[in-house]
Amino acid sequence: MMRIITGKAKGIRLKTLEGDATRPTSERAKEAVFSILMDDIQGREILDLFSGSGQMALEALSRGAAHAVMVDRSPAAVKIITENAQKTKLISNCEIRCEDYLSFIKKSKNRKFDLIFIDPPYTSGAYMPALDALLSNDNLKATSLIVCESSDESFAEEITKTNAFSVIKQSKYGKAVITIITLREAQNEE
Protein backbone atom coordinates (compact mmCIF):
# COMPACT_ATOMS: atom_id res chain seq x y z
CA MET A 1 0.00 0.00 0.00
CA MET A 2 1.32 3.45 -0.95
CA ARG A 3 1.41 6.33 1.50
CA ILE A 4 2.42 9.99 1.69
CA ILE A 5 5.96 10.02 3.12
CA THR A 6 6.12 13.46 4.73
CA GLY A 7 4.52 16.89 5.01
CA LYS A 8 0.92 17.94 5.70
CA ALA A 9 -0.54 14.57 4.69
CA LYS A 10 2.25 12.40 6.16
CA GLY A 11 1.30 8.75 6.67
CA ILE A 12 -1.99 8.85 4.77
CA ARG A 13 -2.43 5.67 2.77
CA LEU A 14 -3.34 6.03 -0.90
CA LYS A 15 -5.51 3.85 -3.10
CA THR A 16 -4.28 2.46 -6.39
CA LEU A 17 -5.99 0.72 -9.27
CA GLU A 18 -6.29 -3.03 -9.02
CA GLY A 19 -4.48 -5.20 -11.56
CA ASP A 20 -1.73 -4.32 -14.01
CA ALA A 21 -3.34 -1.21 -15.52
CA THR A 22 -0.98 1.06 -13.56
CA ARG A 23 2.46 0.60 -12.05
CA PRO A 24 2.84 2.85 -9.01
CA THR A 25 6.27 4.30 -8.29
CA SER A 26 7.88 2.30 -5.50
CA GLU A 27 8.19 3.99 -2.12
CA ARG A 28 11.99 3.68 -2.32
CA ALA A 29 12.12 5.45 -5.71
CA LYS A 30 9.63 8.11 -4.57
CA GLU A 31 11.65 8.80 -1.43
CA ALA A 32 14.85 9.13 -3.50
CA VAL A 33 13.20 11.52 -5.98
CA PHE A 34 11.90 13.77 -3.23
CA SER A 35 15.19 13.83 -1.36
CA ILE A 36 16.82 15.08 -4.59
CA LEU A 37 14.04 17.65 -5.15
CA MET A 38 13.85 18.73 -1.51
CA ASP A 39 14.59 22.42 -2.15
CA ASP A 40 12.67 22.60 -5.42
CA ILE A 41 9.11 21.91 -4.23
CA GLN A 42 7.93 24.77 -2.00
CA GLY A 43 5.40 26.98 -3.82
CA ARG A 44 5.88 25.21 -7.16
CA GLU A 45 3.42 24.43 -9.96
CA ILE A 46 3.32 20.65 -10.58
CA LEU A 47 2.25 18.66 -13.64
CA ASP A 48 1.83 14.91 -13.20
CA LEU A 49 1.28 13.27 -16.59
CA PHE A 50 0.12 9.63 -16.56
CA SER A 51 -0.83 10.30 -12.93
CA GLY A 52 -2.25 6.84 -12.08
CA SER A 53 -3.04 7.25 -8.37
CA GLY A 54 -1.78 10.83 -8.12
CA GLN A 55 0.83 9.85 -5.55
CA MET A 56 3.74 11.88 -6.95
CA ALA A 57 1.75 15.13 -7.23
CA LEU A 58 0.10 14.56 -3.85
CA GLU A 59 3.50 13.97 -2.24
CA ALA A 60 4.71 17.26 -3.76
CA LEU A 61 1.61 19.08 -2.46
CA SER A 62 2.08 17.56 0.98
CA ARG A 63 5.62 18.97 0.96
CA GLY A 64 4.50 22.50 0.10
CA ALA A 65 3.93 22.71 -3.66
CA ALA A 66 1.33 25.37 -4.52
CA HIS A 67 -0.79 23.57 -7.11
CA ALA A 68 -0.82 20.31 -9.07
CA VAL A 69 -2.40 19.25 -12.32
CA MET A 70 -2.88 15.48 -12.51
CA VAL A 71 -3.61 14.07 -15.95
CA ASP A 72 -4.67 10.53 -16.78
CA ARG A 73 -6.81 9.30 -19.65
CA SER A 74 -8.35 6.47 -17.60
CA PRO A 75 -11.66 7.36 -15.90
CA ALA A 76 -10.92 4.67 -13.28
CA ALA A 77 -7.54 6.27 -12.53
CA VAL A 78 -9.12 9.74 -12.32
CA LYS A 79 -11.63 8.37 -9.78
CA ILE A 80 -8.75 7.01 -7.64
CA ILE A 81 -6.78 10.29 -7.99
CA THR A 82 -9.84 12.25 -6.84
CA GLU A 83 -10.41 9.92 -3.86
CA ASN A 84 -6.73 10.20 -2.87
CA ALA A 85 -6.78 14.01 -3.19
CA GLN A 86 -9.88 14.16 -0.96
CA LYS A 87 -8.43 11.69 1.57
CA THR A 88 -5.23 13.75 1.90
CA LYS A 89 -7.27 16.98 2.15
CA LEU A 90 -5.17 18.42 -0.70
CA ILE A 91 -8.04 18.53 -3.21
CA SER A 92 -8.28 22.34 -3.12
CA ASN A 93 -4.76 22.52 -4.60
CA CYS A 94 -5.52 19.99 -7.35
CA GLU A 95 -6.73 20.13 -10.93
CA ILE A 96 -7.60 16.60 -12.03
CA ARG A 97 -8.03 15.99 -15.76
CA CYS A 98 -9.35 12.89 -17.52
CA GLU A 99 -7.55 13.45 -20.78
CA ASP A 100 -4.82 12.15 -23.05
CA TYR A 101 -1.46 13.71 -22.18
CA LEU A 102 -0.87 15.23 -25.65
CA SER A 103 -4.36 16.72 -25.75
CA PHE A 104 -3.83 18.29 -22.33
CA ILE A 105 -0.42 19.73 -23.28
CA LYS A 106 -1.77 21.21 -26.54
CA LYS A 107 -4.70 22.84 -24.68
CA SER A 108 -2.25 24.22 -22.10
CA LYS A 109 -0.03 26.15 -24.52
CA ASN A 110 2.11 28.73 -22.68
CA ARG A 111 1.05 27.41 -19.25
CA LYS A 112 4.27 27.01 -17.28
CA PHE A 113 5.13 24.25 -14.80
CA ASP A 114 8.04 24.11 -12.36
CA LEU A 115 8.10 20.36 -11.78
CA ILE A 116 6.81 17.71 -14.17
CA PHE A 117 6.45 13.97 -13.55
CA ILE A 118 6.38 11.74 -16.65
CA ASP A 119 5.70 8.10 -15.82
CA PRO A 120 3.84 6.41 -18.70
CA PRO A 121 3.60 2.66 -19.21
CA TYR A 122 7.21 1.63 -19.88
CA THR A 123 6.53 0.27 -23.37
CA SER A 124 4.30 3.16 -24.48
CA GLY A 125 6.98 5.16 -26.26
CA ALA A 126 5.36 8.31 -24.81
CA TYR A 127 8.47 9.85 -23.22
CA MET A 128 9.87 11.75 -26.19
CA PRO A 129 6.47 12.82 -27.58
CA ALA A 130 5.62 14.23 -24.11
CA LEU A 131 8.94 16.09 -23.87
CA ASP A 132 8.63 17.41 -27.44
CA ALA A 133 5.06 18.60 -26.77
CA LEU A 134 6.05 20.36 -23.52
CA LEU A 135 8.85 22.09 -25.39
CA SER A 136 6.85 23.09 -28.46
CA ASN A 137 3.84 24.28 -26.43
CA ASP A 138 6.05 26.44 -24.21
CA ASN A 139 5.15 24.71 -20.92
CA LEU A 140 8.68 24.86 -19.49
CA LYS A 141 10.45 27.55 -17.53
CA ALA A 142 14.24 27.82 -17.77
CA THR A 143 14.33 26.28 -14.28
CA SER A 144 11.73 23.52 -14.79
CA LEU A 145 12.69 20.05 -13.60
CA ILE A 146 11.29 16.95 -15.27
CA VAL A 147 11.29 13.59 -13.49
CA CYS A 148 10.95 10.62 -15.86
CA GLU A 149 10.46 7.06 -14.68
CA SER A 150 11.38 4.42 -17.25
CA SER A 151 12.75 0.89 -17.36
CA ASP A 152 15.75 1.73 -19.53
CA GLU A 153 19.02 3.36 -18.49
CA SER A 154 19.71 4.30 -22.13
CA PHE A 155 16.89 6.84 -21.77
CA ALA A 156 19.48 9.40 -20.60
CA GLU A 157 21.42 8.96 -23.85
CA GLU A 158 18.24 9.46 -25.88
CA ILE A 159 17.48 12.66 -23.95
CA THR A 160 20.91 14.21 -24.45
CA LYS A 161 20.75 13.57 -28.22
CA THR A 162 17.87 16.06 -28.46
CA ASN A 163 20.13 19.04 -27.66
CA ALA A 164 17.14 20.53 -25.80
CA PHE A 165 17.59 18.77 -22.45
CA SER A 166 20.37 17.91 -20.03
CA VAL A 167 20.35 15.05 -17.54
CA ILE A 168 20.86 16.21 -13.96
CA LYS A 169 20.77 12.76 -12.35
CA GLN A 170 19.87 9.19 -13.17
CA SER A 171 19.42 6.37 -10.65
CA LYS A 172 18.04 2.84 -10.72
CA TYR A 173 15.64 1.51 -8.07
CA GLY A 174 14.73 -2.10 -8.79
CA LYS A 175 13.22 -2.12 -12.29
CA ALA A 176 12.62 1.64 -12.28
CA VAL A 177 15.13 4.11 -13.71
CA ILE A 178 14.56 7.67 -12.50
CA THR A 179 16.01 10.36 -14.78
CA ILE A 180 15.82 14.01 -13.76
CA ILE A 181 16.29 16.47 -16.59
CA THR A 182 16.14 20.20 -17.26
CA LEU A 183 16.37 22.44 -20.29
CA ARG A 184 19.91 22.50 -21.64
CA GLU A 185 20.06 26.32 -21.50
CA ALA A 186 19.31 26.23 -17.75
CA GLN A 187 22.11 23.72 -17.19
CA ASN A 188 24.56 25.93 -19.09
CA GLU A 189 23.67 29.01 -17.03
CA GLU A 190 24.76 27.34 -13.75
Backbone hydrogen bonds, N-H to C=O, Kabsch-Sander energy under -0.5 kcal/mol:
donor,donor_aa,acceptor,acceptor_aa,energy
2,M,14,L,-0.6
4,I,12,I,-2.0
8,K,62,S,-2.4
10,K,7,G,-1.7
11,G,4,I,-3.1
12,I,9,A,-2.1
14,L,2,M,-2.6
21,A,18,E,-0.5
30,K,26,S,-2.7
31,E,27,E,-2.7
32,A,28,R,-2.0
33,V,29,A,-2.6
34,F,30,K,-2.5
35,S,31,E,-1.6
36,I,32,A,-1.7
37,L,33,V,-2.2
38,M,34,F,-0.5
40,D,37,L,-3.6
41,I,38,M,-0.6
43,G,64,G,-3.0
44,R,41,I,-2.3
46,I,44,R,-0.5
46,I,67,H,-2.7
47,L,115,L,-2.3
48,D,69,V,-3.2
49,L,47,L,-0.7
49,L,117,F,-2.2
50,F,71,V,-0.7
51,S,48,D,-0.5
51,S,71,V,-2.6
53,S,51,S,-1.3
54,G,51,S,-2.6
58,L,54,G,-2.7
59,E,55,Q,-2.1
60,A,56,M,-2.0
61,L,57,A,-2.5
62,S,58,L,-2.5
63,R,59,E,-1.4
64,G,61,L,-1.7
65,A,60,A,-2.3
66,A,44,R,-1.6
67,H,44,R,-1.5
68,A,93,N,-2.5
69,V,46,I,-2.4
70,M,68,A,-0.5
70,M,95,E,-2.8
71,V,48,D,-2.7
71,V,69,V,-0.5
72,D,97,R,-2.2
78,V,74,S,-2.5
79,K,75,P,-2.0
80,I,76,A,-1.8
81,I,77,A,-2.9
82,T,78,V,-2.4
83,E,79,K,-2.3
84,N,80,I,-2.8
85,A,81,I,-2.6
86,Q,82,T,-2.3
87,K,83,E,-2.7
88,T,84,N,-2.1
89,K,86,Q,-1.1
90,L,85,A,-1.9
91,I,85,A,-1.1
93,N,90,L,-2.1
94,C,91,I,-1.8
95,E,68,A,-2.4
97,R,70,M,-3.0
97,R,95,E,-0.5
99,E,72,D,-0.9
99,E,97,R,-1.1
104,F,100,D,-2.4
105,I,101,Y,-2.4
106,K,102,L,-2.5
107,K,103,S,-2.1
108,S,104,F,-1.1
108,S,105,I,-0.5
109,K,106,K,-1.0
110,N,137,N,-3.2
111,R,108,S,-2.5
112,K,110,N,-0.6
113,F,139,N,-2.1
114,D,45,E,-1.9
115,L,45,E,-2.0
116,I,145,L,-2.5
117,F,47,L,-2.9
118,I,116,I,-0.5
118,I,147,V,-3.0
119,D,49,L,-0.9
119,D,117,F,-0.5
124,S,121,P,-2.3
130,A,126,A,-2.2
131,L,127,Y,-2.4
132,D,128,M,-3.1
133,A,129,P,-2.3
134,L,130,A,-2.4
135,L,131,L,-2.1
136,S,132,D,-3.0
137,N,133,A,-2.1
138,D,135,L,-1.3
139,N,134,L,-2.6
141,K,113,F,-0.8
144,S,141,K,-1.4
145,L,114,D,-2.7
146,I,181,I,-2.6
147,V,116,I,-3.3
148,C,146,I,-0.6
148,C,179,T,-2.9
149,E,118,I,-2.1
150,S,148,C,-0.6
150,S,177,V,-2.6
155,F,152,D,-1.5
156,A,153,E,-1.0
158,E,154,S,-1.9
159,I,155,F,-2.3
160,T,156,A,-2.2
161,K,157,E,-1.3
162,T,159,I,-1.5
163,N,160,T,-0.9
165,F,159,I,-0.6
166,S,182,T,-2.8
168,I,166,S,-0.5
168,I,180,I,-3.2
169,K,180,I,-1.5
171,S,178,I,-2.3
173,Y,176,A,-3.4
176,A,173,Y,-1.9
177,V,150,S,-3.3
178,I,171,S,-3.0
178,I,176,A,-0.5
179,T,148,C,-2.7
179,T,177,V,-0.6
180,I,169,K,-3.1
181,I,146,I,-2.8
181,I,179,T,-0.5
182,T,166,S,-2.0
183,L,144,S,-0.5
184,R,164,A,-3.1
187,Q,183,L,-1.6
188,N,184,R,-2.1
189,E,185,E,-1.4
190,E,186,A,-0.7
190,E,187,Q,-0.7
